[in-house]
Every structure is written in structure tokens, then in C-alpha cells.
Amino acid sequence: MAKRFPLHPKHPERICWGCDRYCPAEAMGCGNGASRTQHPSEVLGDDWLASGDWGFEAEAEAPPQVPDAAR
């Protein structure tokens, strides 16, 4: 069974998203090319899931909330 794909990871730049192994970016074990595969949020922005073309359920986890610095 494949691992659940994280929709809003805290630090997507630290992981290769090219397969179900989710290796650290500096220690890719699958041989998935010379560089890591970026998370869709890195390529398309935080609202990447809004298009609905990804096949995830509508009840997907909510994006992390950024605290309001003015409060």
C-alpha cells in the first residue's frame, strides 16, 4: 500500500516527492534522477489542490494557518 501523500507539508524542500519513499533531498535512494522531484505546492503554489485535477478527496486536510503578526 502506498503512503498517504502529504497535501501541505511544512518543509517540502527537504524531501524528494518522486516516489512513495519520500527520501531526504540529499539522500535519494530510488535513483529517480539526478535531482529531487518537487512537491506540487512548490511548483504551483499553496492553492495547488484547488484545481481538483489531482484526484484527492474534497475533505482533504486544510492548509496550515499562518498566525497574524498584527495581533
Secondary structure, DSSP 4 states (H G I P E B T S, - for coil): -PPPPPSS-S-GGGB--SSTT--BTT---S---SSPPPPHHHHH-TTGGGG-TT---TTPPPPPPPP-TT-
